[in-house]
Amino acid sequence: MKVTTIQVTAGRTFNHPHEQYSNLRPSVTMVATIDDGESAADAAKKLQAQAEGLVEDHKQGLLRSIEELYQLTERQSEMRGLQRELERAQLRMDDLRKQHPELIALPAPGHSYKCDGNHGGNPCGDPECWLLQS
Protein backbone atom coordinates (compact mmCIF):
# COMPACT_ATOMS: atom_id res chain seq x y z
CA MET A 1 0.00 0.00 0.00
CA LYS A 2 1.24 3.46 -0.86
CA VAL A 3 0.10 6.39 1.28
CA THR A 4 0.00 9.63 -0.69
CA THR A 5 -1.81 12.05 1.62
CA ILE A 6 -2.23 12.42 5.36
CA GLN A 7 -4.73 14.38 7.42
CA VAL A 8 -4.35 15.35 11.06
CA THR A 9 -6.57 17.23 13.48
CA ALA A 10 -5.58 19.01 16.66
CA GLY A 11 -7.80 20.76 19.15
CA ARG A 12 -7.98 22.07 22.70
CA THR A 13 -10.83 22.70 25.06
CA PHE A 14 -10.20 25.12 27.89
CA ASN A 15 -12.24 27.19 30.32
CA HIS A 16 -13.03 30.80 29.60
CA PRO A 17 -10.96 32.75 32.15
CA HIS A 18 -13.77 35.16 33.17
CA GLU A 19 -17.02 33.31 32.56
CA GLN A 20 -18.40 30.35 34.41
CA TYR A 21 -19.56 27.33 32.41
CA SER A 22 -18.02 28.69 29.22
CA ASN A 23 -15.44 26.77 27.21
CA LEU A 24 -13.38 27.64 24.16
CA ARG A 25 -12.47 24.99 21.58
CA PRO A 26 -9.93 26.03 18.97
CA SER A 27 -9.07 23.31 16.47
CA VAL A 28 -7.41 22.82 13.10
CA THR A 29 -7.34 20.11 10.45
CA MET A 30 -4.37 19.90 8.11
CA VAL A 31 -3.84 17.80 4.98
CA ALA A 32 -0.49 17.11 3.33
CA THR A 33 0.71 15.22 0.32
CA ILE A 34 3.60 12.86 0.93
CA ASP A 35 6.62 13.26 -1.33
CA ASP A 36 8.21 10.27 -2.99
CA GLY A 37 10.59 8.58 -0.60
CA GLU A 38 9.13 10.37 2.43
CA SER A 39 8.04 8.28 5.39
CA ALA A 40 4.27 8.53 6.00
CA ALA A 41 4.78 8.06 9.76
CA ASP A 42 7.41 10.81 9.94
CA ALA A 43 5.27 13.14 7.81
CA ALA A 44 2.24 12.48 10.04
CA LYS A 45 4.24 13.23 13.20
CA LYS A 46 5.63 16.42 11.72
CA LEU A 47 2.21 17.56 10.48
CA GLN A 48 0.60 16.71 13.83
CA ALA A 49 3.24 18.77 15.64
CA GLN A 50 2.54 21.71 13.34
CA ALA A 51 -1.19 21.41 13.93
CA GLU A 52 -0.70 21.21 17.72
CA GLY A 53 1.55 24.27 17.60
CA LEU A 54 -1.01 26.27 15.62
CA VAL A 55 -3.77 25.39 18.07
CA GLU A 56 -1.62 26.26 21.09
CA ASP A 57 -0.59 29.58 19.54
CA HIS A 58 -4.22 30.37 18.77
CA LYS A 59 -5.24 29.46 22.33
CA GLN A 60 -2.62 31.79 23.80
CA GLY A 61 -3.71 34.58 21.45
CA LEU A 62 -7.33 34.08 22.49
CA LEU A 63 -6.41 34.23 26.17
CA ARG A 64 -4.41 37.44 25.67
CA SER A 65 -7.23 39.07 23.72
CA ILE A 66 -9.85 38.03 26.26
CA GLU A 67 -7.75 39.38 29.13
CA GLU A 68 -7.13 42.70 27.34
CA LEU A 69 -10.85 43.06 26.62
CA TYR A 70 -11.73 42.16 30.20
CA GLN A 71 -9.28 44.72 31.62
CA LEU A 72 -10.54 47.41 29.24
CA THR A 73 -14.15 46.68 30.22
CA GLU A 74 -13.23 46.84 33.92
CA ARG A 75 -11.46 50.20 33.49
CA GLN A 76 -14.40 51.60 31.50
CA SER A 77 -16.79 50.54 34.25
CA GLU A 78 -14.54 52.11 36.88
CA MET A 79 -14.39 55.35 34.87
CA ARG A 80 -18.19 55.49 34.62
CA GLY A 81 -18.48 54.99 38.39
CA LEU A 82 -15.90 57.69 39.09
CA GLN A 83 -17.70 60.06 36.74
CA ARG A 84 -20.99 59.48 38.60
CA GLU A 85 -19.25 60.04 41.95
CA LEU A 86 -17.68 63.25 40.65
CA GLU A 87 -21.04 64.54 39.40
CA ARG A 88 -22.72 63.70 42.74
CA ALA A 89 -19.90 65.40 44.66
CA GLN A 90 -20.13 68.50 42.48
CA LEU A 91 -23.90 68.69 43.02
CA ARG A 92 -23.42 68.32 46.77
CA MET A 93 -20.75 71.05 46.81
CA ASP A 94 -23.07 73.37 44.88
CA ASP A 95 -25.88 72.63 47.34
CA LEU A 96 -23.61 73.32 50.34
CA ARG A 97 -22.46 76.60 48.81
CA LYS A 98 -26.08 77.68 48.35
CA GLN A 99 -26.86 76.80 51.97
CA HIS A 100 -23.66 78.38 53.33
CA PRO A 101 -22.44 81.23 51.10
CA GLU A 102 -19.40 81.73 53.34
CA LEU A 103 -18.04 78.40 52.02
CA ILE A 104 -17.53 79.94 48.61
CA ALA A 105 -14.45 81.73 49.94
CA LEU A 106 -12.78 78.56 51.25
CA PRO A 107 -9.85 77.36 49.16
CA ALA A 108 -9.89 73.97 47.55
CA PRO A 109 -7.75 71.31 49.27
CA GLY A 110 -4.09 71.85 48.42
CA HIS A 111 -4.58 75.55 47.65
CA SER A 112 -4.61 78.73 49.69
CA TYR A 113 -5.74 82.32 49.24
CA LYS A 114 -3.53 85.31 49.58
CA CYS A 115 -5.35 88.40 50.72
CA ASP A 116 -3.97 91.77 49.64
CA GLY A 117 -4.49 93.17 53.14
CA ASN A 118 -7.48 95.41 52.42
CA HIS A 119 -9.85 93.03 54.15
CA GLY A 120 -7.98 91.80 57.20
CA GLY A 121 -8.62 88.45 58.79
CA ASN A 122 -9.28 85.28 56.83
CA PRO A 123 -9.00 85.06 53.05
CA CYS A 124 -12.17 86.05 51.29
CA GLY A 125 -13.89 85.70 47.96
CA ASP A 126 -13.25 89.31 47.03
CA PRO A 127 -11.78 89.70 43.52
CA GLU A 128 -8.87 91.57 45.09
CA CYS A 129 -7.77 88.29 46.72
CA TRP A 130 -6.10 85.66 44.61
CA LEU A 131 -5.56 81.92 44.75
CA LEU A 132 -2.11 80.44 45.29
CA GLN A 133 -1.18 76.91 44.30
CA SER A 134 0.38 74.97 47.13
Residue frames as a rotation matrix with the C-alpha (Angstrom) as fourth column:
MET 1
0.585 0.811 0.000 0.00
0.811 -0.585 0.000 0.00
0.000 0.000 -1.000 0.00
LYS 2
-0.580 -0.734 0.353 1.24
0.736 -0.658 -0.160 3.46
0.349 0.167 0.922 -0.86
VAL 3
0.316 0.617 -0.721 0.10
0.823 -0.556 -0.115 6.39
-0.472 -0.557 -0.683 1.28
THR 4
-0.267 -0.392 0.881 0.00
0.845 -0.535 0.018 9.63
0.464 0.748 0.474 -0.69
THR 5
-0.172 0.236 0.956 -1.81
-0.259 -0.948 0.187 12.05
0.950 -0.216 0.224 1.62
ILE 6
-0.549 0.051 -0.834 -2.23
0.776 0.402 -0.486 12.42
0.311 -0.914 -0.261 5.36
GLN 7
0.063 0.623 0.780 -4.73
-0.096 -0.774 0.626 14.38
0.993 -0.114 0.011 7.42
VAL 8
-0.601 -0.248 -0.760 -4.35
0.719 0.247 -0.650 15.35
0.349 -0.937 0.030 11.06
THR 9
0.372 0.726 0.578 -6.57
0.137 -0.659 0.740 17.23
0.918 -0.196 -0.345 13.48
ALA 10
-0.664 -0.519 -0.539 -5.58
0.643 -0.027 -0.766 19.01
0.383 -0.854 0.351 16.66
GLY 11
0.159 0.758 0.632 -7.80
0.043 -0.645 0.763 20.76
0.986 -0.095 -0.135 19.15
ARG 12
-0.893 -0.350 -0.284 -7.98
0.317 -0.042 -0.947 22.07
0.320 -0.936 0.148 22.70
THR 13
0.336 0.928 0.162 -10.83
0.362 -0.287 0.887 22.70
0.869 -0.239 -0.432 25.06
PHE 14
-0.704 -0.567 -0.427 -10.20
0.629 -0.219 -0.746 25.12
0.330 -0.794 0.511 27.89
ASN 15
0.152 0.788 -0.596 -12.24
0.959 -0.263 -0.103 27.19
-0.238 -0.556 -0.796 30.32
HIS 16
0.322 0.047 0.946 -13.03
0.386 -0.919 -0.086 30.80
0.865 0.392 -0.314 29.60
PRO 17
-0.594 -0.719 -0.360 -10.96
0.589 -0.083 -0.804 32.75
0.548 -0.690 0.473 32.15
HIS 18
-0.975 0.186 0.118 -13.77
-0.220 -0.796 -0.564 35.16
-0.011 -0.576 0.818 33.17
GLU 19
-0.083 0.989 -0.121 -17.02
-0.935 -0.035 0.354 33.31
0.346 0.142 0.927 32.56
GLN 20
-0.493 0.006 0.870 -18.40
-0.525 0.795 -0.303 30.35
-0.694 -0.606 -0.389 34.41
TYR 21
0.100 0.539 0.836 -19.56
0.252 0.799 -0.545 27.33
-0.963 0.265 -0.056 32.41
SER 22
0.888 0.106 -0.447 -18.02
-0.372 -0.404 -0.836 28.69
-0.269 0.909 -0.320 29.22
ASN 23
0.214 -0.817 0.535 -15.44
0.352 0.576 0.738 26.77
-0.911 0.030 0.411 27.21
LEU 24
0.407 -0.209 -0.889 -13.38
-0.822 -0.508 -0.257 27.64
-0.398 0.836 -0.379 24.16
ARG 25
0.445 -0.171 0.879 -12.47
0.200 0.976 0.089 24.99
-0.873 0.136 0.469 21.58
PRO 26
0.306 -0.383 -0.872 -9.93
-0.882 -0.459 -0.108 26.03
-0.359 0.801 -0.478 18.97
SER 27
0.273 -0.253 0.928 -9.07
0.197 0.959 0.203 23.31
-0.942 0.128 0.312 16.47
VAL 28
0.085 -0.308 -0.948 -7.41
-0.915 -0.401 0.049 22.82
-0.395 0.863 -0.315 13.10
THR 29
0.621 0.027 0.783 -7.34
0.231 0.949 -0.216 20.11
-0.749 0.315 0.583 10.45
MET 30
0.092 -0.685 -0.722 -4.37
-0.815 -0.468 0.340 19.90
-0.572 0.557 -0.602 8.11
VAL 31
0.866 0.134 0.482 -3.84
0.169 0.829 -0.534 17.80
-0.471 0.544 0.695 4.98
ALA 32
0.099 -0.887 -0.451 -0.49
-0.755 -0.362 0.547 17.11
-0.648 0.286 -0.705 3.33
THR 33
0.930 0.052 -0.363 0.71
-0.309 0.642 -0.701 15.22
0.196 0.765 0.614 0.32
ILE 34
0.561 -0.748 0.354 3.60
-0.037 0.404 0.914 12.86
-0.827 -0.526 0.199 0.93
ASP 35
0.346 -0.555 -0.756 6.62
-0.930 -0.311 -0.198 13.26
-0.125 0.772 -0.623 -1.33
ASP 36
0.785 -0.161 -0.599 8.21
-0.134 0.899 -0.417 10.27
0.605 0.407 0.684 -2.99
GLY 37
-0.117 -0.881 -0.458 10.59
0.334 0.400 -0.854 8.58
0.935 -0.253 0.248 -0.60
GLU 38
-0.510 -0.012 0.860 9.13
-0.674 -0.616 -0.408 10.37
0.535 -0.787 0.307 2.43
SER 39
-0.886 0.178 -0.429 8.04
0.376 0.816 -0.438 8.28
0.272 -0.549 -0.790 5.39
ALA 40
-0.048 0.961 0.272 4.27
0.159 -0.261 0.952 8.53
0.986 0.089 -0.141 6.00
ALA 41
0.470 0.200 -0.860 4.78
0.838 0.207 0.506 8.06
0.279 -0.958 -0.070 9.76
ASP 42
-0.503 -0.736 -0.454 7.41
0.819 -0.574 0.023 10.81
-0.278 -0.360 0.891 9.94
ALA 43
-0.791 0.271 0.548 5.27
0.163 -0.770 0.617 13.14
0.589 0.577 0.565 7.81
ALA 44
0.269 0.947 -0.174 2.24
0.409 0.051 0.911 12.48
0.872 -0.316 -0.374 10.04
LYS 45
0.219 -0.257 -0.941 4.24
0.970 -0.046 0.239 13.23
-0.104 -0.965 0.240 13.20
LYS 46
-0.810 -0.586 -0.036 5.63
0.572 -0.801 0.177 16.42
-0.132 0.123 0.984 11.72
LEU 47
-0.539 0.691 0.482 2.21
0.096 -0.518 0.850 17.56
0.836 0.505 0.213 10.48
GLN 48
0.412 0.688 -0.597 0.60
0.678 0.206 0.706 16.71
0.609 -0.695 -0.381 13.83
ALA 49
-0.198 -0.575 -0.794 3.24
0.931 -0.364 0.031 18.77
-0.306 -0.733 0.608 15.64
GLN 50
-0.935 -0.102 0.341 2.54
0.249 -0.871 0.423 21.71
0.253 0.480 0.840 13.34
ALA 51
-0.088 0.987 0.134 -1.19
0.210 -0.113 0.971 21.41
0.974 0.114 -0.197 13.93
GLU 52
0.374 0.173 -0.911 -0.70
0.903 0.156 0.401 21.21
0.211 -0.973 -0.098 17.72
GLY 53
-0.612 -0.693 -0.380 1.55
0.746 -0.666 0.013 24.27
-0.262 -0.276 0.925 17.60
LEU 54
-0.744 0.407 0.530 -1.01
0.114 -0.704 0.701 26.27
0.658 0.582 0.478 15.62
VAL 55
0.303 0.918 -0.255 -3.77
0.425 0.109 0.899 25.39
0.853 -0.381 -0.357 18.07
GLU 56
0.160 -0.312 -0.936 -1.62
0.981 -0.055 0.186 26.26
-0.110 -0.948 0.298 21.09
ASP 57
-0.870 -0.490 0.056 -0.59
0.492 -0.855 0.164 29.58
-0.032 0.170 0.985 19.54
HIS 58
-0.414 0.807 0.422 -4.22
0.072 -0.433 0.899 30.37
0.908 0.402 0.120 18.77
LYS 59
0.408 0.535 -0.739 -5.24
0.749 0.267 0.607 29.46
0.522 -0.801 -0.292 22.33
GLN 60
-0.283 -0.612 -0.739 -2.62
0.905 -0.425 0.005 31.79
-0.317 -0.667 0.674 23.80
GLY 61
-0.925 -0.015 0.380 -3.71
0.215 -0.846 0.489 34.58
0.314 0.533 0.785 21.45
LEU 62
0.019 1.000 0.022 -7.33
0.299 -0.027 0.954 34.08
0.954 -0.012 -0.300 22.49
LEU 63
0.328 0.068 -0.942 -6.41
0.937 0.106 0.334 34.23
0.123 -0.992 -0.029 26.17
ARG 64
-0.712 -0.636 -0.298 -4.41
0.655 -0.754 0.045 37.44
-0.253 -0.164 0.953 25.67
SER 65
-0.754 0.473 0.457 -7.23
0.058 -0.644 0.762 39.07
0.655 0.601 0.458 23.72
ILE 66
0.267 0.884 -0.385 -9.85
0.526 0.201 0.826 38.03
0.808 -0.423 -0.411 26.26
GLU 67
0.047 -0.321 -0.946 -7.75
0.983 -0.153 0.100 39.38
-0.177 -0.935 0.308 29.13
GLU 68
-0.919 -0.388 0.071 -7.13
0.394 -0.889 0.232 42.70
-0.026 0.241 0.970 27.34
LEU 69
-0.403 0.857 0.321 -10.85
0.061 -0.324 0.944 43.06
0.913 0.400 0.078 26.62
TYR 70
0.354 0.512 -0.783 -11.73
0.786 0.290 0.546 42.16
0.507 -0.808 -0.300 30.20
GLN 71
-0.355 -0.578 -0.734 -9.28
0.874 -0.485 -0.041 44.72
-0.332 -0.656 0.677 31.62
LEU 72
-0.936 0.056 0.348 -10.54
0.143 -0.844 0.518 47.41
0.323 0.534 0.781 29.24
THR 73
-0.026 0.999 -0.023 -14.15
0.261 0.029 0.965 46.68
0.965 0.019 -0.261 30.22
GLU 74
0.245 0.047 -0.968 -13.23
0.961 0.118 0.249 46.84
0.126 -0.992 -0.016 33.92
ARG 75
-0.724 -0.582 -0.369 -11.46
0.619 -0.785 0.023 50.20
-0.303 -0.212 0.929 33.49
GLN 76
-0.720 0.537 0.441 -14.40
0.053 -0.590 0.805 51.60
0.692 0.603 0.396 31.50
SER 77
0.294 0.839 -0.458 -16.79
0.566 0.234 0.790 50.54
0.770 -0.492 -0.406 34.25
GLU 78
-0.063 -0.417 -0.907 -14.54
0.972 -0.233 0.040 52.11
-0.228 -0.878 0.420 36.88
MET 79
-0.939 -0.306 0.159 -14.39
0.341 -0.892 0.298 55.35
0.051 0.334 0.941 34.87
ARG 80
-0.259 0.922 0.289 -18.19
0.151 -0.257 0.955 55.49
0.954 0.291 -0.072 34.62
GLY 81
0.421 0.389 -0.819 -18.48
0.824 0.213 0.525 54.99
0.379 -0.896 -0.231 38.39
LEU 82
-0.436 -0.668 -0.603 -15.90
0.828 -0.560 0.021 57.69
-0.352 -0.491 0.797 39.09
GLN 83
-0.847 0.193 0.496 -17.70
0.180 -0.773 0.608 60.06
0.501 0.604 0.620 36.74
ARG 84
0.205 0.975 -0.089 -20.99
0.375 0.006 0.927 59.48
0.904 -0.223 -0.364 38.60
GLU 85
0.256 -0.188 -0.948 -19.25
0.965 -0.005 0.262 60.04
-0.054 -0.982 0.180 41.95
LEU 86
-0.788 -0.614 -0.053 -17.68
0.602 -0.785 0.149 63.25
-0.133 0.086 0.987 40.65
GLU 87
-0.525 0.676 0.517 -21.04
0.110 -0.549 0.829 64.54
0.844 0.492 0.214 39.40
ARG 88
0.475 0.701 -0.532 -22.72
0.614 0.169 0.771 63.70
0.630 -0.693 -0.350 42.74
ALA 89
-0.086 -0.600 -0.795 -19.90
0.959 -0.267 0.097 65.40
-0.271 -0.754 0.599 44.66
GLN 90
-0.902 -0.246 0.356 -20.13
0.367 -0.869 0.331 68.50
0.228 0.429 0.874 42.48
LEU 91
-0.061 0.963 0.262 -23.90
0.185 -0.247 0.951 68.69
0.981 0.106 -0.163 43.02
ARG 92
0.489 0.198 -0.849 -23.42
0.836 0.171 0.521 68.32
0.249 -0.965 -0.082 46.77
MET 93
-0.535 -0.752 -0.385 -20.75
0.809 -0.587 0.022 71.05
-0.242 -0.300 0.923 46.81
ASP 94
-0.734 0.333 0.591 -23.07
0.154 -0.766 0.624 73.37
0.661 0.549 0.512 44.88
ASP 95
0.342 0.913 -0.223 -25.88
0.396 0.075 0.915 72.63
0.852 -0.401 -0.336 47.34
LEU 96
0.218 -0.345 -0.913 -23.61
0.971 -0.018 0.239 73.32
-0.099 -0.939 0.331 50.34
ARG 97
-0.820 -0.563 0.101 -22.46
0.572 -0.810 0.131 76.60
0.008 0.165 0.986 48.81
LYS 98
-0.319 0.797 0.513 -26.08
0.101 -0.509 0.855 77.68
0.942 0.325 0.082 48.35
GLN 99
0.600 0.571 -0.561 -26.86
0.560 0.201 0.804 76.80
0.572 -0.796 -0.199 51.97
HIS 100
0.583 -0.522 -0.622 -23.66
0.537 -0.327 0.778 78.38
-0.610 -0.788 0.089 53.33
PRO 101
0.935 -0.167 0.313 -22.44
0.186 -0.522 -0.833 81.23
0.302 0.837 -0.457 51.10
GLU 102
0.643 -0.740 0.196 -19.40
-0.705 -0.473 0.528 81.73
-0.298 -0.478 -0.826 53.34
LEU 103
0.389 -0.481 0.786 -18.04
0.194 0.877 0.440 78.40
-0.901 -0.019 0.434 52.02
ILE 104
0.941 -0.026 0.337 -17.53
0.332 -0.116 -0.936 79.94
0.063 0.993 -0.101 48.61
ALA 105
0.696 -0.689 0.202 -14.45
-0.654 -0.724 -0.218 81.73
0.296 0.020 -0.955 49.94
LEU 106
0.530 -0.530 0.662 -12.78
-0.351 0.573 0.740 78.56
-0.772 -0.625 0.117 51.25
PRO 107
-0.148 -0.657 -0.739 -9.85
-0.983 0.016 0.182 77.36
-0.108 0.753 -0.649 49.16
ALA 108
0.760 0.302 -0.576 -9.89
-0.443 0.889 -0.119 73.97
0.476 0.345 0.809 47.55
PRO 109
0.839 -0.491 0.234 -7.75
0.082 0.540 0.838 71.31
-0.538 -0.684 0.493 49.27
GLY 110
0.172 -0.884 0.434 -4.09
0.918 0.304 0.256 71.85
-0.359 0.355 0.864 48.42
HIS 111
-0.119 -0.153 0.981 -4.58
0.617 -0.785 -0.047 75.55
0.778 0.600 0.188 47.65
SER 112
-0.148 0.122 -0.982 -4.61
0.887 -0.423 -0.186 78.73
-0.438 -0.898 -0.046 49.69
TYR 113
0.690 0.407 0.599 -5.74
0.614 -0.767 -0.186 82.32
0.383 0.496 -0.779 49.24
LYS 114
-0.547 -0.763 -0.344 -3.53
0.836 -0.521 -0.173 85.31
-0.047 -0.382 0.923 49.58
CYS 115
0.621 0.774 -0.127 -5.35
0.778 -0.628 -0.023 88.40
-0.098 -0.084 -0.992 50.72
ASP 116
0.054 -0.628 0.776 -3.97
0.619 -0.589 -0.519 91.77
0.783 0.509 0.357 49.64
GLY 117
-0.720 -0.412 -0.559 -4.49
0.684 -0.284 -0.672 93.17
0.118 -0.866 0.486 53.14
ASN 118
-0.773 0.471 0.425 -7.48
-0.336 -0.872 0.356 95.41
0.538 0.132 0.833 52.42
HIS 119
0.187 0.943 -0.276 -9.85
-0.270 0.319 0.908 93.03
0.944 -0.095 0.315 54.15
GLY 120
-0.406 -0.411 0.816 -7.98
-0.898 0.014 -0.440 91.80
0.169 -0.912 -0.375 57.20
GLY 121
0.147 0.483 0.863 -8.62
-0.713 0.656 -0.245 88.45
-0.685 -0.580 0.441 58.79
ASN 122
-0.063 -0.087 0.994 -9.28
0.254 0.962 0.100 85.28
-0.965 0.259 -0.039 56.83
PRO 123
-0.969 -0.247 0.026 -9.00
0.068 -0.166 0.984 85.06
-0.239 0.955 0.177 53.05
CYS 124
-0.117 0.979 -0.165 -12.17
-0.174 -0.184 -0.967 86.05
-0.978 -0.085 0.192 51.29
GLY 125
0.040 0.255 0.966 -13.89
0.839 0.516 -0.171 85.70
-0.542 0.818 -0.193 47.96
ASP 126
0.613 0.149 -0.776 -13.25
-0.088 -0.963 -0.254 89.31
-0.785 0.224 -0.577 47.03
PRO 127
0.925 -0.239 0.297 -11.78
0.349 0.217 -0.912 89.70
0.153 0.946 0.284 43.52
GLU 128
0.586 -0.749 0.308 -8.87
-0.698 -0.660 -0.277 91.57
0.411 -0.053 -0.910 45.09
CYS 129
0.191 -0.499 0.846 -7.77
-0.634 0.595 0.494 88.29
-0.749 -0.631 -0.203 46.72
TRP 130
0.287 -0.129 -0.949 -6.10
-0.880 0.356 -0.315 85.66
0.379 0.925 -0.012 44.61
LEU 131
0.954 0.167 0.250 -5.56
-0.241 0.921 0.306 81.92
-0.180 -0.352 0.919 44.75
LEU 132
-0.018 -0.995 -0.101 -2.11
-0.999 0.013 0.048 80.44
-0.047 0.101 -0.994 45.29
GLN 133
0.630 0.079 -0.773 -1.18
-0.263 0.958 -0.116 76.91
0.731 0.276 0.624 44.30
SER 134
0.759 -0.378 0.530 0.38
-0.519 0.142 0.843 74.97
-0.394 -0.915 -0.089 47.13
